[in-house]
């Protein structure tokens, strides 16, 4: 288990657990209680932590795609390229990038004057909080789009670039058994990537189009369904 793939899986599992615990316990409390309230400070913290961990997960999936690219396209140099120091730096960089992006988004969101204190959502999600503002939020929506491009589209581009080279390398393998083994090492990661990036692109790359009901469903999917399926997908592969 002391390989880069399992190292990144352990970090991804840790991020998933923390992300789920940032929203789901409060959501369950609200489902069971008559008074569905949350303190302002807790709302700020929930928004910051959920955005930070969600962004970190996208960067981690991009790093895992690079790991799979090296494993398939440069197998003889894999242990030299993906050494322990590089893996640690990649994981730390993913977490730092996710938390820095979240800090910026949280600050510019809660600097807005809020006219209402009722959130049409089961969590303090950024698009739901922006709807409470008393002033024009065009700048904030532009920042959400820029943040979405940096946090979602850039890692997604890295994933597509990596898997383009992976597919090309697999097609050059002559034996059917070799091709099957190569596809098997990537199938689980590609499945998780499709769910995560598909949900995020649907929500944050067209924020002005989504209704509150759509945002609730996609947030629920990303906060509950995806973290639940990740260990199932990887366990079935193993």
N, C-alpha and C positions, 0 to 999 in steps of 0.2 A: 504493500500500500504506500510505500515511500516513493511515489512517482508524482510528477507535476500534475497529472490529471486528477489524482485523488487529493492532492493539496488544494487545488482550485475548487474541487467539489466540497471539501470541508469548509472552505471560506464561504462558498455559495450557500451551504446549509446554514451556517451561522448567520449570514445576512438574512436569509429567508425567515429564520426563527425570530430574529429581532424585529424584522419588518412586520410580521404577523402580530407579534405582541404589542406593536405600537398602535394598532387600530382595532383588532378583533376583540380584546377583552372589554374595551369601552363600548364597542358596538353591542356586545352581548348584554352588558349591563343596561343599555338603553332599551333593548328589546324586552327586557324583563321588568323594567321599572316604569312607574307612571310619570316621574319627573325626569325628562331627558335633557339634562344640563351638563355642561362642562365648563370649568373655570377658564378665563381668558388665557392665563399663563399655560394651562395644560393644552389648550388649543394651539397656541404658538409652538409649544414643544412637540406636539403630535405632528403638526405640519412639517416642522423642521426635520424630525427623525424619519418620518415616512418618505419625504422627498430625498433625504440623504441616502437612505438604504436602498430605495428604488433606483436612484441614479448609480449607486455603487454596483448594483446587480447588473445593470446594462454594461458597465465598463468591464465587469468580471466576465460576462458572457463573451465580450470581444476578446479579452485576454485568453479565454479558453479556446476560442476559435483559432487564435494564433498558435496555441499549443498543439491543436489537432493538425494545423497546417504543417508545422515542423515535424510532427510524428509521421505524417503520411508522405510528405514531399522530400524530407531530409532525414530519413530514419537512421542513417549511419552517424549523423552528427547530432542526433536528438539529445543525448545526455550531455553533450558539450554545450549546446546552445541553451537548452532549458535547465540550467543548473539551479541549485537552491537559491543563490543570491538573486538571480534574475526573477525567479518566481516570487520571492518575498517583495522585491521592489515593484513588480507588477501588481501584486495584491494590495500593497500599501498605496500605490499610486491610484488604483481604482477607488479605494476608500476615501482618500484625500480629495480626489476630484469630485466624488459624489457629495461629500460634506461641504466642500467649498461652494459648489453650485447651489446646494440647498440653503446655505447661509445667505447668499445673495438674494435668492428668490423670497425667502422668509422676511428679510429686512424690507425689501421694496413692497411686499404685500401688506405687512402690518404697519407701514408708515401711512397708509391710506386712512382717511377718516371713514369710520364705519357707521352707517345710518341705522342698521338693523342688527339684532343679536340672535336671530333665528336662522340657522343654517339648514338649507334644504338638502341635507346629506346625512349619512350615518357616521361621517368622520370629518375632521377639519382638512378637507381637500382643497388645494389651492384655487381651482376654478370656482368651487362653491363659496369660498371666502371672498373672492373678488367680487362676487355678485352682491355682497353686502355694502360695497363702497358707495359713498355719497357723491363721488366725482368721476370724471371720465377716466376709464381704465385702459385706454388705448395703448399707453406706454407699457403697462403691465402685460397686456396681451402680446405685444411685440417681444417683450422679454421672455414670456412663456414660450413663444415660438422659437426664439434664439436658443433658449435653454434646451428646448426639445431637440433642436438640430444638433447641438453639441453633445447632449447626453444620450439621445436615442439614435439619431441618424448617423453620426460618426461611428459609434460601435457597430451599428447595423451594416455600414459600408465596409468596415473591417471584416465582419463576418462574411459578407457576400464575396469580398475579394479573396479571403482565405479559402472559402468553399469552391470558388471558381477554379483556383489552382489545385485544390484537392480532387475535384471531379476530373480535371484534365489528367492528373497523375494517376488516378484510379483507372481511367480508360486506357492508359498505356500499359497496365498490368495484363499480362497474357492469360494467366490462369484464372478460372472462374472462382476458385477457392481464395486466391489472393484478393480479387476484387471484393468478394463477399466479406472477407475479414476487414478490409480497409473501410468499406461502407459501415460495417458494424461498429467500428470505433467512433464514428461520427454521427450515427443515426440518433442516439439519445440526446446528444447536445443540440443537434439541429431541430429536434422536436421541441425542446425547451425554448430554444431561441425563437422559433416560429410563434409560440404562444405568447412569450413575453413581449417581443417587439411588435407583433401584430396588435396586441391589446393597447400598448402604449402609443403607437402611431395612430390608431383609431381615435384615441382620446385627446392627445396633446398636440398632434400636428394639424388638427382642425378644430380647435377649442370653441370657436364661435358658432360652429355648426351643431355641436352636441347639445342635446337636451339634458336636463338634470337627471332624468330617468336613465338615459344612456350612460352618463357619467357614473351613476350609482352602480349599474351593472358591471361596467368595465373595472371600476375600482374594486368591487367585490370579487371579481374574477382574478384580478392581479393580487389582491391581498389574501385570498383564501384558497382559490382553486389551484392557481399556479404553484404556490409553495407546497400544497398538498400533493400535487402530481409529480413534482421534481424528484423526490426520493423514489416514488413508484417507477418512474421512467428509467432512472439510472439503475435501480435495483433489478428491474426486468432485464436490462441490457447485461448486467453483470451475472 
